[in-house]
Amino acid sequence: MTLSPDLLALLVCPKSKAPLEYHAGPPEVLVCRASQLVYPVQDGIPIMLIDEATPLDESVYPPSTVV
């Protein structure tokens, strides 16, 4: 399942207020590079709770190289 581009444009990290990167997965997640956190997406619903986020591992979610 993919998140709506309109929804993605509105979402920001609850900790840093920085923009999020969508990774379709599996697992489907939202990544915040500023706070180094990964937020899960369950059944198409972003779980935007800091306590539910996991630390970012850049080997698993490398920075996008879109120019």
Phi and psi in radians as a Rosetta constraint file:
Dihedral C 1 N 2 CA 2 C 2 CIRCULARHARMONIC -1.995 0.35
Dihedral N 2 CA 2 C 2 N 3 CIRCULARHARMONIC 2.662 0.35
Dihedral C 2 N 3 CA 3 C 3 CIRCULARHARMONIC -1.492 0.35
Dihedral N 3 CA 3 C 3 N 4 CIRCULARHARMONIC 2.586 0.35
Dihedral C 3 N 4 CA 4 C 4 CIRCULARHARMONIC -1.110 0.35
Dihedral N 4 CA 4 C 4 N 5 CIRCULARHARMONIC 2.361 0.35
Dihedral C 4 N 5 CA 5 C 5 CIRCULARHARMONIC -1.011 0.35
Dihedral N 5 CA 5 C 5 N 6 CIRCULARHARMONIC -0.569 0.35
Dihedral C 5 N 6 CA 6 C 6 CIRCULARHARMONIC -1.147 0.35
Dihedral N 6 CA 6 C 6 N 7 CIRCULARHARMONIC -0.723 0.35
Dihedral C 6 N 7 CA 7 C 7 CIRCULARHARMONIC -1.155 0.35
Dihedral N 7 CA 7 C 7 N 8 CIRCULARHARMONIC -0.779 0.35
Dihedral C 7 N 8 CA 8 C 8 CIRCULARHARMONIC -1.043 0.35
Dihedral N 8 CA 8 C 8 N 9 CIRCULARHARMONIC -0.608 0.35
Dihedral C 8 N 9 CA 9 C 9 CIRCULARHARMONIC -1.173 0.35
Dihedral N 9 CA 9 C 9 N 10 CIRCULARHARMONIC -0.448 0.35
Dihedral C 9 N 10 CA 10 C 10 CIRCULARHARMONIC -1.561 0.35
Dihedral N 10 CA 10 C 10 N 11 CIRCULARHARMONIC -0.502 0.35
Dihedral C 10 N 11 CA 11 C 11 CIRCULARHARMONIC -1.309 0.35
Dihedral N 11 CA 11 C 11 N 12 CIRCULARHARMONIC 2.429 0.35
Dihedral C 11 N 12 CA 12 C 12 CIRCULARHARMONIC -2.368 0.35
Dihedral N 12 CA 12 C 12 N 13 CIRCULARHARMONIC 2.834 0.35
Dihedral C 12 N 13 CA 13 C 13 CIRCULARHARMONIC -1.126 0.35
Dihedral N 13 CA 13 C 13 N 14 CIRCULARHARMONIC 2.265 0.35
Dihedral C 13 N 14 CA 14 C 14 CIRCULARHARMONIC -1.188 0.35
Dihedral N 14 CA 14 C 14 N 15 CIRCULARHARMONIC -0.348 0.35
Dihedral C 14 N 15 CA 15 C 15 CIRCULARHARMONIC -1.514 0.35
Dihedral N 15 CA 15 C 15 N 16 CIRCULARHARMONIC -0.889 0.35
Dihedral C 15 N 16 CA 16 C 16 CIRCULARHARMONIC -1.807 0.35
Dihedral N 16 CA 16 C 16 N 17 CIRCULARHARMONIC -0.247 0.35
Dihedral C 16 N 17 CA 17 C 17 CIRCULARHARMONIC 1.168 0.35
Dihedral N 17 CA 17 C 17 N 18 CIRCULARHARMONIC 0.291 0.35
Dihedral C 17 N 18 CA 18 C 18 CIRCULARHARMONIC -1.474 0.35
Dihedral N 18 CA 18 C 18 N 19 CIRCULARHARMONIC 2.778 0.35
Dihedral C 18 N 19 CA 19 C 19 CIRCULARHARMONIC -1.143 0.35
Dihedral N 19 CA 19 C 19 N 20 CIRCULARHARMONIC 2.759 0.35
Dihedral C 19 N 20 CA 20 C 20 CIRCULARHARMONIC -1.957 0.35
Dihedral N 20 CA 20 C 20 N 21 CIRCULARHARMONIC 2.616 0.35
Dihedral C 20 N 21 CA 21 C 21 CIRCULARHARMONIC -1.796 0.35
Dihedral N 21 CA 21 C 21 N 22 CIRCULARHARMONIC 2.331 0.35
Dihedral C 21 N 22 CA 22 C 22 CIRCULARHARMONIC -1.610 0.35
Dihedral N 22 CA 22 C 22 N 23 CIRCULARHARMONIC 2.276 0.35
Dihedral C 22 N 23 CA 23 C 23 CIRCULARHARMONIC -2.117 0.35
Dihedral N 23 CA 23 C 23 N 24 CIRCULARHARMONIC 2.064 0.35
Dihedral C 23 N 24 CA 24 C 24 CIRCULARHARMONIC -1.201 0.35
Dihedral N 24 CA 24 C 24 N 25 CIRCULARHARMONIC -0.311 0.35
Dihedral C 24 N 25 CA 25 C 25 CIRCULARHARMONIC 1.370 0.35
Dihedral N 25 CA 25 C 25 N 26 CIRCULARHARMONIC -2.745 0.35
Dihedral C 25 N 26 CA 26 C 26 CIRCULARHARMONIC -1.376 0.35
Dihedral N 26 CA 26 C 26 N 27 CIRCULARHARMONIC 2.627 0.35
Dihedral C 26 N 27 CA 27 C 27 CIRCULARHARMONIC -1.344 0.35
Dihedral N 27 CA 27 C 27 N 28 CIRCULARHARMONIC 2.732 0.35
Dihedral C 27 N 28 CA 28 C 28 CIRCULARHARMONIC -1.338 0.35
Dihedral N 28 CA 28 C 28 N 29 CIRCULARHARMONIC 2.182 0.35
Dihedral C 28 N 29 CA 29 C 29 CIRCULARHARMONIC -2.536 0.35
Dihedral N 29 CA 29 C 29 N 30 CIRCULARHARMONIC 2.895 0.35
Dihedral C 29 N 30 CA 30 C 30 CIRCULARHARMONIC -2.058 0.35
Dihedral N 30 CA 30 C 30 N 31 CIRCULARHARMONIC 2.293 0.35
Dihedral C 30 N 31 CA 31 C 31 CIRCULARHARMONIC -1.958 0.35
Dihedral N 31 CA 31 C 31 N 32 CIRCULARHARMONIC 2.327 0.35
Dihedral C 31 N 32 CA 32 C 32 CIRCULARHARMONIC -1.971 0.35
Dihedral N 32 CA 32 C 32 N 33 CIRCULARHARMONIC 1.964 0.35
Dihedral C 32 N 33 CA 33 C 33 CIRCULARHARMONIC -1.256 0.35
Dihedral N 33 CA 33 C 33 N 34 CIRCULARHARMONIC -0.588 0.35
Dihedral C 33 N 34 CA 34 C 34 CIRCULARHARMONIC -1.132 0.35
Dihedral N 34 CA 34 C 34 N 35 CIRCULARHARMONIC -0.766 0.35
Dihedral C 34 N 35 CA 35 C 35 CIRCULARHARMONIC -1.717 0.35
Dihedral N 35 CA 35 C 35 N 36 CIRCULARHARMONIC -0.049 0.35
Dihedral C 35 N 36 CA 36 C 36 CIRCULARHARMONIC 1.030 0.35
Dihedral N 36 CA 36 C 36 N 37 CIRCULARHARMONIC 0.755 0.35
Dihedral C 36 N 37 CA 37 C 37 CIRCULARHARMONIC -2.169 0.35
Dihedral N 37 CA 37 C 37 N 38 CIRCULARHARMONIC 2.675 0.35
Dihedral C 37 N 38 CA 38 C 38 CIRCULARHARMONIC -2.119 0.35
Dihedral N 38 CA 38 C 38 N 39 CIRCULARHARMONIC 2.147 0.35
Dihedral C 38 N 39 CA 39 C 39 CIRCULARHARMONIC -1.788 0.35
Dihedral N 39 CA 39 C 39 N 40 CIRCULARHARMONIC 2.282 0.35
Dihedral C 39 N 40 CA 40 C 40 CIRCULARHARMONIC -1.300 0.35
Dihedral N 40 CA 40 C 40 N 41 CIRCULARHARMONIC 2.712 0.35
Dihedral C 40 N 41 CA 41 C 41 CIRCULARHARMONIC -2.111 0.35
Dihedral N 41 CA 41 C 41 N 42 CIRCULARHARMONIC 2.072 0.35
Dihedral C 41 N 42 CA 42 C 42 CIRCULARHARMONIC -2.031 0.35
Dihedral N 42 CA 42 C 42 N 43 CIRCULARHARMONIC 2.121 0.35
Dihedral C 42 N 43 CA 43 C 43 CIRCULARHARMONIC 0.935 0.35
Dihedral N 43 CA 43 C 43 N 44 CIRCULARHARMONIC 0.688 0.35
Dihedral C 43 N 44 CA 44 C 44 CIRCULARHARMONIC 1.394 0.35
Dihedral N 44 CA 44 C 44 N 45 CIRCULARHARMONIC 0.116 0.35
Dihedral C 44 N 45 CA 45 C 45 CIRCULARHARMONIC -1.975 0.35
Dihedral N 45 CA 45 C 45 N 46 CIRCULARHARMONIC 2.052 0.35
Dihedral C 45 N 46 CA 46 C 46 CIRCULARHARMONIC -1.181 0.35
Dihedral N 46 CA 46 C 46 N 47 CIRCULARHARMONIC 2.275 0.35
Dihedral C 46 N 47 CA 47 C 47 CIRCULARHARMONIC -1.689 0.35
Dihedral N 47 CA 47 C 47 N 48 CIRCULARHARMONIC 1.646 0.35
Dihedral C 47 N 48 CA 48 C 48 CIRCULARHARMONIC -1.669 0.35
Dihedral N 48 CA 48 C 48 N 49 CIRCULARHARMONIC 0.796 0.35
Dihedral C 48 N 49 CA 49 C 49 CIRCULARHARMONIC -1.846 0.35
Dihedral N 49 CA 49 C 49 N 50 CIRCULARHARMONIC 2.221 0.35
Dihedral C 49 N 50 CA 50 C 50 CIRCULARHARMONIC -1.006 0.35
Dihedral N 50 CA 50 C 50 N 51 CIRCULARHARMONIC -0.664 0.35
Dihedral C 50 N 51 CA 51 C 51 CIRCULARHARMONIC -1.175 0.35
Dihedral N 51 CA 51 C 51 N 52 CIRCULARHARMONIC -0.377 0.35
Dihedral C 51 N 52 CA 52 C 52 CIRCULARHARMONIC -1.612 0.35
Dihedral N 52 CA 52 C 52 N 53 CIRCULARHARMONIC -0.182 0.35
Dihedral C 52 N 53 CA 53 C 53 CIRCULARHARMONIC -1.322 0.35
Dihedral N 53 CA 53 C 53 N 54 CIRCULARHARMONIC 2.708 0.35
Dihedral C 53 N 54 CA 54 C 54 CIRCULARHARMONIC -2.052 0.35
Dihedral N 54 CA 54 C 54 N 55 CIRCULARHARMONIC 2.731 0.35
Dihedral C 54 N 55 CA 55 C 55 CIRCULARHARMONIC -1.095 0.35
Dihedral N 55 CA 55 C 55 N 56 CIRCULARHARMONIC 2.499 0.35
Dihedral C 55 N 56 CA 56 C 56 CIRCULARHARMONIC -1.290 0.35
Dihedral N 56 CA 56 C 56 N 57 CIRCULARHARMONIC 2.256 0.35
Dihedral C 56 N 57 CA 57 C 57 CIRCULARHARMONIC -1.961 0.35
Dihedral N 57 CA 57 C 57 N 58 CIRCULARHARMONIC 1.849 0.35
Dihedral C 57 N 58 CA 58 C 58 CIRCULARHARMONIC -1.184 0.35
Dihedral N 58 CA 58 C 58 N 59 CIRCULARHARMONIC -0.240 0.35
Dihedral C 58 N 59 CA 59 C 59 CIRCULARHARMONIC -1.321 0.35
Dihedral N 59 CA 59 C 59 N 60 CIRCULARHARMONIC -0.445 0.35
Dihedral C 59 N 60 CA 60 C 60 CIRCULARHARMONIC -1.527 0.35
Dihedral N 60 CA 60 C 60 N 61 CIRCULARHARMONIC -0.715 0.35
Dihedral C 60 N 61 CA 61 C 61 CIRCULARHARMONIC -2.156 0.35
Dihedral N 61 CA 61 C 61 N 62 CIRCULARHARMONIC 1.360 0.35
Dihedral C 61 N 62 CA 62 C 62 CIRCULARHARMONIC -1.177 0.35
Dihedral N 62 CA 62 C 62 N 63 CIRCULARHARMONIC 2.684 0.35
Dihedral C 62 N 63 CA 63 C 63 CIRCULARHARMONIC -1.029 0.35
Dihedral N 63 CA 63 C 63 N 64 CIRCULARHARMONIC 2.507 0.35
Dihedral C 63 N 64 CA 64 C 64 CIRCULARHARMONIC -1.235 0.35
Dihedral N 64 CA 64 C 64 N 65 CIRCULARHARMONIC 2.588 0.35
Dihedral C 64 N 65 CA 65 C 65 CIRCULARHARMONIC -1.932 0.35
Dihedral N 65 CA 65 C 65 N 66 CIRCULARHARMONIC 0.500 0.35
Dihedral C 65 N 66 CA 66 C 66 CIRCULARHARMONIC -1.225 0.35
Dihedral N 66 CA 66 C 66 N 67 CIRCULARHARMONIC 2.224 0.35
